[in-house]
Amino acid sequence: MPPLKVSLQLKCELVPFRFDNSYSRLPNAFFEATAPTPVRAPFLIRLNRQLTAELEGDADLLESQEGLEILSGNKIAEGAEPIATAYSGHQFGGFSPQLGDGRAVLLGEVVNAGGDRYDIQLKGSGPTPFSRRGDGRSALGPVLREYIVSEAMAALGVPTTRALAAVGTGEHVYREGPTQGGVFTRVAQSHIRIGTFQWFAARNDQKNLQVLADYTIGRHYPDARDTHNPYLTLLSRVIERQADLIAHWMQLGFIHGVMNTDNMTISGETIDYGPCAFMDSYHPAKTFSSIDHQGRYAFGNQGAIGFWNLTRFAETLLPLIDSDEKQSIAKAESALDAYDTIHREALEKRLLAKIGLQRGSSDDWSLLTTLLEAMADNEVDFTLLFRHLATTLEQGDDLIITQMFRQPKSISDWLKVWRSRIEDDQRDQAVALMRQSNPVYIPRNHRVEEAIEAGYQGDFSLFHRLIEVTQDPFHEHAQYAEYENAPLPEQIVQATFCGT
């Protein structure tokens, strides 16, 4: 990497992490060396001390004034090599050949004692060569949202990027008007996206495409190196992870909101919590993103969009899979053919677990889809319905379920069939399965919005409390009872917004 030209006042000798920056040792075509832009009056909102410990970092240092300077982008820690990474992407189906980190800087990588490698990235840290006339900043609200939701997803067991810190900048950014700014510190297994591969494919840069593929295999899928066709194996491994990841989202009623190819990681982690949301009332066509006017990324479309995105990934690998184009296409199509089965089986397993069934049959799937149709027709809350099914099975009282429906008959008959499906000697097992599959607490949209609005007023107590509530999502806690509730009509959030 060419030497980073930064002013001396940005450099410091503090070592909050032991950096080992493999991505910045790749060719210059992969990134631009970019220093974060300092802010006027930063203040620490929250540091994830547990995650810091997992990364073997110095939490006390990061919580100090000197650490705040690093987390805000005002100083560059010893060993960090800040870069903005290059990538392309299909956004709502249209291809953008040049995207890249327009408001983020990858500080570097750390490797823990177990040998696991993680990126540490600042989001909202100022303009980069990829900013496309943008200011490179983030408003405070998206910083708080990403911290809340990514940590909730981690607690729910979903592969996800993580939140290391949230910082206020003490400065305004300008969107529809002036609003307070923030910087988010994100941790990821890597920031390699489908769009990263598209960057080189779009430029017909096969040499660096192969460098990227080899690097990705070494970092995420080392077992692929010893297979007959490592690049075809890479494609298959990514298909497997993404197919299960999307099924996991859907098990929880999560809507990503912006499943562009630049927002899909090769590692299989959820990334970019912009206009995301958890459903309240269930409907397969539910969307929240204010920019998803056609419903492309609706809840029920997520599986199909995953396949579409992975097809774009397969296209980038064609020159590597086989030198014969026809053979390469045939091999890639064969790998892609597995997606539907993997995703369907993962989705069936996860959704059937929500009604206490471990083994699936066509009758079981029909039982589940009948329930979902009744829920959609009656606008029933997704999380509450599944969370209380275990209770009604234990207590033998259907009222807690039937009262959720405008037409109780539509569910009372279903409950009878469902009970007959779960034999008496399987009841305890079914209850246990439902308890571990159906969360009590999710970061409900109205709660997230409350925390954000309070944060804009300088009160971060609701932000901290919501994080605490969602860290043990599958067990009831009396002090958090109000967080189980669906929103009142006047609290319903109709739309969520992208961080930019």
C-alpha positions as CSV (number, residue, x, y, z in Angstrom):
1,M,0.0,0.0,0.0
2,P,1.4,3.5,-0.8
3,P,2.1,5.5,2.3
4,L,-0.9,7.2,3.8
5,K,-0.5,10.9,3.7
6,V,-2.0,12.3,6.9
7,S,-1.2,15.2,9.1
8,L,1.0,14.5,12.1
9,Q,-1.8,15.5,14.5
10,L,-3.8,12.5,13.3
11,K,-1.2,10.0,14.3
12,C,-0.8,8.5,17.8
13,E,1.1,5.8,19.5
14,L,-1.8,4.2,21.3
15,V,-2.4,0.5,20.7
16,P,-6.1,-0.4,21.5
17,F,-5.8,-3.5,19.3
18,R,-3.0,-5.6,17.8
19,F,-3.5,-4.9,14.1
20,D,-2.6,-7.3,11.3
21,N,-3.8,-5.8,8.1
22,S,-3.9,-8.4,5.3
23,Y,-6.4,-6.6,3.0
24,S,-4.2,-3.5,2.8
25,R,-1.4,-5.8,1.5
26,L,-3.5,-6.6,-1.6
27,P,-2.9,-4.7,-4.8
28,N,-3.8,-1.0,-4.8
29,A,-6.8,-1.7,-7.1
30,F,-8.7,-3.0,-4.1
31,F,-8.8,0.2,-2.1
32,E,-7.8,3.8,-1.6
33,A,-5.7,4.8,1.4
34,T,-7.9,7.2,3.2
35,A,-7.7,8.9,6.5
36,P,-10.8,9.7,8.5
37,T,-11.8,13.3,8.8
38,P,-11.7,14.7,12.4
39,V,-14.7,16.0,14.1
40,R,-15.1,19.0,16.5
41,A,-16.5,17.7,19.8
42,P,-16.8,13.9,19.9
43,F,-18.4,12.1,22.8
44,L,-18.7,8.4,23.6
45,I,-22.3,7.0,23.7
46,R,-21.5,3.3,24.2
47,L,-18.6,0.9,24.0
48,N,-19.2,-2.8,23.6
49,R,-16.8,-4.0,26.3
50,Q,-17.7,-7.7,25.8
51,L,-16.9,-7.5,22.1
52,T,-13.7,-5.5,22.9
53,A,-12.6,-8.4,25.2
54,E,-13.4,-11.0,22.4
55,L,-11.1,-9.0,20.1
56,E,-8.5,-8.8,22.9
57,G,-8.6,-5.0,22.8
58,D,-8.1,-2.5,25.6
59,A,-11.6,-1.4,26.7
60,D,-10.2,1.0,29.4
61,L,-8.1,2.8,26.7
62,L,-11.1,3.0,24.3
63,E,-13.3,4.5,27.0
64,S,-10.6,7.1,27.8
65,Q,-10.3,10.5,26.0
66,E,-7.5,9.1,24.0
67,G,-9.6,6.2,22.9
68,L,-12.5,8.5,22.0
69,E,-10.1,10.3,19.6
70,I,-9.5,6.9,17.8
71,L,-13.2,5.9,17.7
72,S,-14.2,9.3,16.3
73,G,-11.6,9.3,13.6
74,N,-9.6,12.2,15.2
75,K,-6.6,10.0,15.7
76,I,-5.1,6.9,14.0
77,A,-4.0,4.2,16.3
78,E,-0.6,2.6,16.1
79,G,-0.8,-0.3,13.6
80,A,-4.0,0.9,11.8
81,E,-3.8,1.4,8.1
82,P,-7.1,3.2,7.2
83,I,-8.4,2.4,3.7
84,A,-11.7,2.8,1.8
85,T,-12.5,-0.4,-0.1
86,A,-13.7,-0.6,-3.7
87,Y,-16.8,-2.4,-4.8
88,S,-19.6,-2.2,-7.3
89,G,-23.2,-3.4,-6.9
90,H,-26.7,-4.0,-8.2
91,Q,-28.9,-1.5,-6.3
92,F,-32.6,-2.4,-6.7
93,G,-31.7,-4.3,-9.8
94,G,-29.7,-1.6,-11.6
95,F,-25.9,-2.0,-11.8
96,S,-23.6,0.7,-10.4
97,P,-20.1,0.0,-11.5
98,Q,-18.4,2.3,-9.0
99,L,-19.7,2.4,-5.4
100,G,-17.1,1.7,-2.7
101,D,-16.8,3.0,0.8
102,G,-18.2,6.4,0.4
103,R,-18.6,7.1,4.1
104,A,-16.6,4.4,5.8
105,V,-12.9,3.7,6.5
106,L,-11.5,0.3,7.4
107,L,-9.0,0.9,10.1
108,G,-7.5,-2.5,10.0
109,E,-7.8,-6.1,11.1
110,V,-7.3,-7.9,14.4
111,V,-6.7,-11.6,15.0
112,N,-7.8,-13.0,18.4
113,A,-6.2,-15.9,20.3
114,G,-8.4,-18.4,18.5
115,G,-7.0,-17.2,15.1
116,D,-10.2,-15.5,14.1
117,R,-9.7,-12.4,11.9
118,Y,-12.0,-9.4,12.1
119,D,-12.2,-6.0,10.4
120,I,-12.7,-2.8,12.4
121,Q,-14.3,-0.1,10.4
122,L,-15.5,3.5,11.1
123,K,-18.8,4.4,9.5
124,G,-19.6,8.1,9.1
125,S,-16.0,9.1,9.3
126,G,-15.9,11.6,6.4
127,P,-15.5,11.7,2.6
128,T,-13.4,9.2,0.7
129,P,-12.5,8.9,-3.0
130,F,-15.7,6.9,-3.4
131,S,-18.0,9.5,-1.8
132,R,-19.5,10.7,-5.1
133,R,-19.9,14.3,-3.9
134,G,-21.4,13.0,-0.6
135,D,-20.2,14.3,2.8
136,G,-19.1,10.9,4.0
137,R,-20.9,11.5,7.3
138,S,-23.7,9.7,9.2
139,A,-26.6,11.1,11.1
140,L,-26.8,10.0,14.7
141,G,-30.0,8.0,14.2
142,P,-28.6,5.4,11.8
143,V,-25.6,4.9,14.2
144,L,-28.0,4.1,17.1
145,R,-30.2,1.9,14.9
146,E,-27.3,-0.2,13.6
147,Y,-25.9,-0.6,17.1
148,I,-29.2,-1.7,18.5
149,V,-30.2,-4.1,15.7
150,S,-26.8,-5.7,15.0
151,E,-26.3,-6.5,18.6
152,A,-29.9,-7.8,18.9
153,M,-29.3,-10.0,15.9
154,A,-26.1,-11.4,17.4
155,A,-28.0,-12.3,20.6
156,L,-30.7,-14.0,18.5
157,G,-28.0,-16.2,17.0
158,V,-28.0,-14.7,13.5
159,P,-24.6,-14.3,11.7
160,T,-24.0,-10.6,11.7
161,T,-21.6,-7.8,11.8
162,R,-21.2,-6.4,15.3
163,A,-21.3,-3.0,17.0
164,L,-18.1,-2.0,18.8
165,A,-18.9,1.6,19.6
166,A,-21.3,4.5,18.9
167,V,-19.9,8.1,19.1
168,G,-21.6,11.4,18.7
169,T,-19.6,13.9,16.7
170,G,-20.7,17.2,18.2
171,E,-21.3,18.4,14.7
172,H,-24.3,18.7,12.4
173,V,-24.8,16.8,9.1
174,Y,-27.2,18.0,6.5
175,R,-29.9,15.8,5.0
176,E,-33.4,17.3,4.8
177,G,-32.1,19.8,7.3
178,P,-29.4,20.0,9.9
179,T,-29.2,17.0,12.2
180,Q,-26.7,15.6,14.7
181,G,-23.9,13.4,13.5
182,G,-22.4,10.2,14.7
183,V,-19.7,7.6,14.0
184,F,-20.3,3.9,14.2
185,T,-17.5,1.3,14.8
186,R,-18.4,-1.9,13.0
187,V,-16.7,-5.3,13.4
188,A,-17.0,-7.9,10.7
189,Q,-15.4,-11.2,9.6
190,S,-14.6,-9.1,6.5
191,H,-16.2,-6.5,4.3
192,I,-15.9,-8.5,1.1
193,R,-19.1,-8.3,-0.7
194,I,-20.6,-9.8,-3.9
195,G,-20.1,-6.2,-5.1
196,T,-16.4,-6.5,-4.4
197,F,-16.2,-9.3,-7.0
198,Q,-18.4,-7.3,-9.3
199,W,-15.9,-4.4,-9.2
200,F,-13.2,-6.5,-10.9
201,A,-15.5,-8.4,-13.2
202,A,-17.0,-5.1,-14.5
203,R,-13.4,-4.0,-15.3
204,N,-12.5,-7.3,-16.9
205,D,-9.7,-7.4,-14.5
206,Q,-9.3,-11.2,-14.3
207,K,-5.9,-11.0,-12.6
208,N,-7.2,-9.2,-9.5
209,L,-10.4,-11.1,-9.6
210,Q,-8.4,-14.2,-9.0
211,V,-6.4,-12.5,-6.3
212,L,-9.6,-11.6,-4.6
213,A,-11.0,-15.1,-4.9
214,D,-7.8,-16.7,-3.6
215,Y,-7.8,-14.2,-0.7
216,T,-11.4,-14.9,0.1
217,I,-10.9,-18.7,0.1
218,G,-7.9,-18.3,2.4
219,R,-9.7,-16.1,4.8
220,H,-13.2,-17.6,4.9
221,Y,-13.2,-21.0,3.2
222,P,-9.7,-22.5,3.6
223,D,-11.0,-26.1,3.1
224,A,-11.9,-25.1,-0.5
225,R,-8.2,-24.9,-1.5
226,D,-7.8,-28.6,-1.5
227,T,-10.9,-29.4,-3.6
228,H,-10.9,-30.2,-7.3
229,N,-12.2,-26.8,-8.3
230,P,-11.7,-24.2,-5.5
231,Y,-13.6,-21.4,-7.2
232,L,-16.6,-23.6,-7.8
233,T,-16.4,-24.7,-4.1
234,L,-16.3,-21.0,-3.1
235,L,-19.5,-20.4,-5.0
236,S,-21.2,-23.4,-3.3
237,R,-20.0,-22.4,0.2
238,V,-21.4,-18.9,-0.2
239,I,-24.7,-20.2,-1.6
240,E,-25.0,-22.5,1.5
241,R,-24.3,-19.7,3.9
242,Q,-26.6,-17.1,2.3
243,A,-29.4,-19.6,1.8
244,D,-29.4,-20.4,5.5
245,L,-28.9,-16.8,6.6
246,I,-32.0,-15.6,4.8
247,A,-34.0,-18.4,6.3
248,H,-32.8,-17.3,9.7
249,W,-34.0,-13.8,9.0
250,M,-37.4,-15.0,8.0
251,Q,-37.7,-17.2,11.1
252,L,-37.5,-14.0,13.1
253,G,-39.7,-11.8,10.9
254,F,-36.7,-9.7,10.0
255,I,-36.7,-7.6,6.8
256,H,-33.3,-6.5,5.6
257,G,-34.8,-3.8,3.4
258,V,-31.9,-3.2,1.0
259,M,-30.6,-6.5,-0.3
260,N,-28.4,-5.0,-3.0
261,T,-25.4,-7.0,-4.1
262,D,-23.1,-4.6,-2.3
263,N,-24.9,-5.4,0.9
264,M,-24.4,-9.2,0.7
265,T,-21.2,-10.5,2.3
266,I,-19.2,-13.4,1.1
267,S,-18.7,-14.5,4.7
268,G,-22.5,-15.0,5.2
269,E,-22.9,-12.2,7.8
270,T,-25.8,-9.8,7.8
271,I,-24.4,-6.3,6.9
272,D,-25.8,-2.8,6.5
273,Y,-28.7,-2.2,8.8
274,G,-30.2,0.7,7.0
275,P,-34.0,0.6,6.3
276,C,-34.3,-2.8,8.2
277,A,-37.1,-3.7,10.5
278,F,-38.8,-6.6,12.3
279,M,-42.4,-7.1,11.3
280,D,-45.1,-6.4,13.8
281,S,-48.2,-7.7,12.1
282,Y,-47.4,-10.5,9.6
283,H,-47.8,-10.2,5.9
284,P,-45.5,-11.7,3.2
285,A,-45.6,-8.5,1.1
286,K,-44.5,-6.3,4.1
287,T,-41.9,-3.7,3.4
288,F,-40.5,-0.8,5.5
289,S,-37.8,0.8,3.4
290,S,-38.8,4.2,2.3
291,I,-37.0,3.7,-1.1
292,D,-38.4,0.2,-1.9
293,H,-41.3,1.5,-3.9
294,Q,-41.9,-1.7,-5.8
295,G,-41.6,-4.1,-2.9
296,R,-38.5,-5.7,-4.4
297,Y,-37.1,-6.5,-1.0
298,A,-40.4,-7.4,0.8
299,F,-40.3,-10.1,3.5
300,G,-41.6,-12.9,1.3
301,N,-39.2,-12.0,-1.6
302,Q,-36.0,-12.3,0.4
303,G,-35.3,-15.9,-0.6
304,A,-35.8,-15.2,-4.3
305,I,-33.6,-12.1,-4.1
306,G,-30.9,-14.1,-2.4
307,F,-30.8,-16.4,-5.4
308,W,-30.8,-13.4,-7.8
309,N,-27.8,-11.9,-6.0
310,L,-25.9,-15.2,-5.9
311,T,-26.5,-15.6,-9.6
312,R,-24.7,-12.2,-10.0
313,F,-21.9,-13.6,-7.8
314,A,-21.6,-16.7,-10.0
315,E,-21.3,-14.6,-13.1
316,T,-18.2,-12.9,-11.7
317,L,-16.5,-16.3,-11.1
318,L,-17.1,-17.8,-14.5
319,P,-13.6,-17.0,-15.8
320,L,-12.1,-18.8,-12.8
321,I,-14.4,-21.8,-12.7
322,D,-13.4,-23.1,-16.1
323,S,-11.6,-21.8,-19.1
324,D,-14.3,-23.1,-21.4
325,E,-17.2,-20.7,-21.1
326,K,-19.9,-23.2,-21.7
327,Q,-18.5,-25.6,-19.2
328,S,-18.1,-22.8,-16.7
329,I,-21.7,-21.7,-17.1
330,A,-22.9,-25.3,-16.7
331,K,-20.9,-25.8,-13.5
332,A,-22.1,-22.5,-12.0
333,E,-25.7,-23.3,-12.9
334,S,-25.4,-26.7,-11.2
335,A,-24.2,-25.0,-8.0
336,L,-27.0,-22.5,-8.2
337,D,-29.5,-25.2,-8.6
338,A,-28.8,-26.3,-5.1
339,Y,-29.9,-23.0,-3.6
340,D,-33.6,-23.6,-3.8
341,T,-33.4,-26.9,-1.9
342,I,-30.9,-25.5,0.7
343,H,-33.0,-22.4,1.4
344,R,-36.4,-24.3,1.4
345,E,-35.1,-27.0,3.7
346,A,-33.6,-24.4,6.1
347,L,-36.7,-22.3,6.0
348,E,-39.0,-25.2,6.6
349,K,-36.9,-26.4,9.5
350,R,-36.8,-23.0,11.1
351,L,-40.5,-22.2,10.6
352,L,-41.7,-25.6,11.6
353,A,-39.7,-25.3,14.8
354,K,-41.7,-22.2,15.6
355,I,-44.8,-24.4,15.9
356,G,-42.9,-27.1,17.8
357,L,-42.3,-29.6,14.9
358,Q,-38.9,-31.1,14.3
359,R,-39.7,-33.3,11.4
360,G,-41.5,-31.9,8.4
361,S,-43.9,-33.4,6.0
362,S,-46.1,-31.9,3.3
363,D,-48.9,-32.0,5.8
364,D,-46.8,-30.1,8.4
365,W,-45.9,-27.4,5.8
366,S,-49.5,-27.1,4.9
367,L,-50.4,-26.7,8.6
368,L,-47.8,-23.9,8.8
369,T,-48.9,-22.0,5.7
370,T,-52.5,-22.2,6.8
371,L,-51.5,-20.5,10.0
372,L,-49.5,-17.8,8.2
373,E,-52.4,-17.1,5.8
374,A,-54.8,-16.6,8.8
375,M,-52.2,-14.3,10.5
376,A,-52.0,-12.2,7.3
377,D,-55.7,-12.0,7.0
378,N,-56.1,-11.0,10.6
379,E,-53.0,-8.7,10.9
380,V,-51.7,-10.8,13.8
381,D,-48.4,-9.8,15.4
382,F,-45.7,-12.2,14.2
383,T,-43.5,-12.3,17.3
384,L,-46.4,-12.4,19.9
385,L,-48.3,-15.2,18.1
386,F,-45.4,-17.6,18.0
387,R,-44.1,-16.6,21.4
388,H,-47.5,-17.5,23.0
389,L,-48.1,-20.8,21.1
390,A,-45.9,-22.6,23.7
391,T,-47.9,-21.1,26.5
392,T,-51.2,-22.2,25.1
393,L,-49.8,-25.7,24.5
394,E,-48.7,-25.9,28.1
395,Q,-51.8,-24.5,29.7
396,G,-54.4,-25.9,27.3
397,D,-56.1,-22.5,27.1
398,D,-56.5,-21.1,23.6
399,L,-57.8,-17.7,24.6
400,I,-54.4,-16.0,24.6
401,I,-54.1,-17.0,20.9
402,T,-57.7,-16.6,19.7
403,Q,-58.0,-13.1,21.0
404,M,-55.3,-12.0,18.7
405,F,-57.6,-12.7,15.7
406,R,-60.5,-10.6,14.4
407,Q,-62.0,-13.9,13.3
408,P,-61.3,-16.3,16.2
409,K,-62.9,-19.2,14.2
410,S,-60.0,-18.9,11.7
411,I,-57.5,-20.0,14.3
412,S,-59.5,-22.1,16.8
413,D,-60.0,-24.8,14.2
414,W,-56.3,-24.6,13.3
415,L,-55.3,-25.0,17.0
416,K,-57.3,-28.3,17.2
417,V,-55.5,-29.7,14.2
418,W,-52.1,-28.5,15.6
419,R,-52.7,-30.0,19.0
420,S,-53.6,-33.4,17.4
421,R,-50.4,-33.2,15.5
422,I,-48.3,-32.9,18.7
423,E,-48.8,-36.1,20.6
424,D,-49.0,-36.0,24.4
425,D,-45.6,-37.6,24.8
426,Q,-44.1,-34.9,22.6
427,R,-45.6,-31.9,24.3
428,D,-42.7,-31.0,26.5
429,Q,-40.2,-31.5,23.6
430,A,-42.4,-29.2,21.4
431,V,-42.6,-26.5,24.1
432,A,-38.9,-26.5,24.5
433,L,-38.3,-26.3,20.8
434,M,-40.7,-23.3,20.5
435,R,-39.1,-21.5,23.5
436,Q,-35.7,-21.7,21.8
437,S,-37.1,-20.7,18.4
438,N,-39.4,-17.9,19.2
439,P,-38.0,-14.8,20.9
440,V,-39.7,-12.9,23.6
441,Y,-37.9,-9.6,22.8
442,I,-37.0,-8.1,19.5
443,P,-35.9,-4.5,18.8
444,R,-39.4,-3.4,17.8
445,N,-39.5,-0.5,15.4
446,H,-41.3,1.8,17.7
447,R,-38.8,1.1,20.5
448,V,-35.9,1.8,18.2
449,E,-37.5,5.0,17.1
450,E,-38.1,6.1,20.7
451,A,-34.5,5.4,21.5
452,I,-33.3,7.4,18.5
453,E,-35.6,10.4,19.2
454,A,-34.5,10.5,22.8
455,G,-30.9,10.3,21.6
456,Y,-31.3,13.3,19.5
457,Q,-32.4,15.1,22.6
458,G,-29.3,14.0,24.5
459,D,-31.0,11.2,26.4
460,F,-29.4,7.8,25.7
461,S,-31.1,5.9,28.5
462,L,-33.7,4.3,26.2
463,F,-30.9,3.3,23.8
464,H,-28.9,1.6,26.5
465,R,-32.1,-0.1,27.9
466,L,-33.2,-1.5,24.6
467,I,-29.7,-3.0,24.1
468,E,-30.0,-4.6,27.5
469,V,-33.5,-5.9,26.9
470,T,-32.5,-7.6,23.6
471,Q,-29.4,-9.3,24.9
472,D,-31.4,-12.3,26.4
473,P,-34.2,-12.5,23.8
474,F,-35.5,-16.0,24.5
475,H,-36.3,-15.7,28.3
476,E,-38.9,-13.6,30.1
477,H,-37.7,-10.9,32.4
478,A,-40.4,-9.2,34.5
479,Q,-38.7,-5.8,34.5
480,Y,-38.8,-5.8,30.7
481,A,-42.5,-6.9,30.3
482,E,-43.4,-3.7,28.4
483,Y,-40.9,-4.5,25.7
484,E,-42.9,-7.6,24.7
485,N,-45.9,-5.6,23.6
486,A,-46.8,-4.8,20.0
487,P,-47.1,-1.1,19.2
488,L,-50.3,0.8,19.7
489,P,-51.9,2.1,16.5
490,E,-50.3,5.5,17.0
491,Q,-46.9,3.9,17.6
492,I,-46.7,1.9,14.4
493,V,-43.7,2.7,12.2
494,Q,-44.7,2.7,8.6
495,A,-41.3,3.4,7.0
496,T,-37.6,3.1,7.8
497,F,-34.8,5.1,6.1
498,C,-31.4,4.4,4.7
499,G,-28.5,5.9,6.6
500,T,-27.5,8.1,3.7
